[in-house]
Amino acid sequence: MAEEVGDSDDTDVAAAQRSMDLRAQYVEVRLQQAMRNGDFDDLTGAGKPIENLGEVHDPDWWMRRKIERENLTGLGPPALTLRTEDAAMDAHLDAITSEREVRETLDDFNRRVIEARRQLLGGPPVVTALRDVDAEVERWRERRRARRNDAGKRETSSPEATPREGRRATLRWRGGRSRTR
């Protein structure tokens, strides 16, 4: 009985090997035929290296590629989204007009950084630093003051027409009458 079991195992292994060899031969023949027919001639990426070939396997590769391809923001682990938000924070704060809103924005950002540090879901570590609200508000005030000074210098340095002169020039250009008062 033991010999029969051993013989059947060898027979099964040999049959499986023959089956794999036949499949490989079939695939090779089909590939050769397709190459002769020119089925692979106009493929996109022909002659270019395969992207990410040497990288370590990432189970979420498809999600990362979609985010990169479609330039999506606000998606991904909190560590990455907070890092990109932190990099653009000064520009975001400069668009805000009231100090109260600046403080609320910074408080919300700091709260989300703390929450991300407490998470236990894994992902990359949160290395984004908390923002000192008072120091950031002072920096916001300085940038705002500098923008106002620059705007004031541009107004005084550019020889613009007074509203009355501009109105007369517009009337003359349109063919209207120009009245002086």
C-alpha positions in Angstrom: 0.0 0.0 0.0 2.8 2.4 0.9 4.4 1.9 -2.5 1.1 2.6 -4.3 0.7 5.9 -2.4 4.3 6.9 -3.2 3.9 5.9 -6.9 0.7 8.0 -7.2 2.5 11.0 -5.7 5.3 10.7 -8.2 2.8 10.3 -11.0 0.8 13.4 -9.9 4.0 15.5 -9.6 5.1 14.4 -13.1 1.7 15.1 -14.6 1.6 18.5 -13.0 5.1 19.3 -14.4 4.0 18.2 -17.9 0.9 20.4 -17.6 3.0 23.4 -16.5 5.5 22.8 -19.4 2.6 22.6 -21.9 1.1 25.8 -20.6 4.5 27.6 -20.7 5.0 26.3 -24.3 1.5 27.5 -25.3 2.1 31.0 -23.8 5.5 31.3 -25.5 3.9 30.3 -28.9 1.1 32.9 -28.5 3.6 35.6 -27.5 5.8 34.8 -30.6 2.7 35.0 -32.9 1.6 38.3 -31.3 5.1 39.8 -31.8 5.1 38.7 -35.5 1.6 40.2 -36.0 2.8 43.5 -34.5 0.4 43.4 -31.6 3.0 44.9 -29.2 4.3 47.6 -31.5 2.2 50.7 -30.5 1.8 50.1 -26.7 2.0 53.2 -24.5 5.3 53.3 -22.6 7.1 51.3 -25.3 10.9 51.7 -24.8 10.5 53.4 -21.4 11.5 52.0 -18.1 8.7 50.5 -15.9 7.8 52.9 -13.1 8.5 51.9 -9.5 10.1 48.6 -10.5 12.8 48.7 -7.8 10.6 50.0 -5.0 9.4 48.0 -2.0 5.9 46.7 -2.4 3.3 49.2 -1.1 -0.2 47.7 -0.6 -1.8 51.1 -1.1 0.1 51.9 -4.3 -3.1 52.4 -6.3 -4.4 55.0 -3.9 -1.0 56.9 -3.8 -0.9 56.9 -7.6 -4.5 58.2 -7.9 -3.7 61.0 -5.4 -0.6 62.0 -7.3 -2.2 61.7 -10.8 -5.3 63.7 -9.9 -3.4 66.1 -7.6 -5.9 65.5 -4.8 -5.4 67.3 -1.5 -6.8 66.6 1.9 -6.5 62.8 1.4 -4.1 60.4 3.1 -2.8 59.9 6.5 -3.0 62.9 8.9 0.8 63.0 9.2 1.1 63.9 5.5 -1.9 66.2 5.2 -0.9 68.2 8.3 2.6 68.5 6.8 1.4 69.9 3.6 -1.1 72.2 5.4 1.7 73.4 7.6 3.9 74.3 4.6 1.1 76.4 3.2 -0.1 77.9 6.5 1.5 81.4 6.1 -0.2 81.9 2.7 -3.5 80.7 4.2 -3.2 83.0 7.2 -2.3 86.0 4.9 -5.6 85.6 3.1 -7.5 86.0 6.4 -8.5 89.6 7.3 -9.3 89.3 11.1 -7.1 88.4 14.0 -9.9 86.4 15.5 -10.1 84.1 12.4 -6.3 83.7 12.4 -6.4 82.6 16.0 -9.3 80.2 15.3 -7.4 78.7 12.3 -4.3 78.2 14.4 -6.2 76.7 17.3 -7.9 74.3 14.9 -4.6 73.3 13.3 -3.0 72.7 16.7 -6.0 70.6 17.8 -5.7 68.4 14.7 -1.9 67.9 15.2 -2.5 66.8 18.8 -5.3 64.4 17.7 -3.1 62.9 15.0 -0.3 62.3 17.5 -2.7 60.4 19.7 -4.0 58.2 16.9 -3.3 54.5 17.2 -4.1 53.6 13.6 -0.5 53.5 12.4 0.8 55.3 9.4 3.8 57.6 9.3 4.7 59.5 12.4 3.4 63.0 13.0 6.4 65.3 13.0 4.5 68.5 12.4 5.2 71.0 15.2 2.5 72.8 17.0 2.2 76.5 16.1 2.6 79.1 18.9 -0.6 81.1 18.4 0.6 84.4 19.8 3.9 84.3 17.9 2.0 83.4 14.7 -0.5 86.2 15.2 2.4 88.7 15.6 4.1 87.4 12.4 0.7 87.8 10.6 0.5 91.4 11.9 4.0 92.1 10.6 3.3 90.6 7.2 0.1 92.5 7.0 1.8 95.8 8.0 4.5 95.2 5.4 1.9 94.6 2.7 0.1 97.8 3.6 3.3 99.8 3.5 4.2 98.3 0.1 0.8 99.2 -1.2 1.1 102.7 0.2 4.5 103.2 -1.4 3.2 102.0 -4.8 0.3 104.5 -4.6 2.5 107.5 -3.8 5.3 106.6 -6.2 3.2 106.0 -9.3 2.0 109.1 -11.1 -1.6 108.3 -11.4 -4.2 110.8 -12.7 -6.6 112.3 -10.2 -10.2 111.1 -10.5 -11.2 114.4 -12.2 -8.4 114.3 -14.7 -9.1 110.6 -15.4 -12.8 111.4 -16.0 -11.9 114.2 -18.4 -9.6 112.0 -20.4 -12.2 109.3 -20.5 -14.8 111.8 -21.8 -12.4 113.1 -24.5 -11.6 109.6 -25.6 -15.3 108.7 -25.9 -15.9 111.8 -27.8 -17.8 113.5 -25.0 -17.3 117.0 -23.6 -14.8 117.8 -21.0 -16.0 120.4 -18.4 -13.7 122.0 -16.0 -15.1 123.2 -12.7 
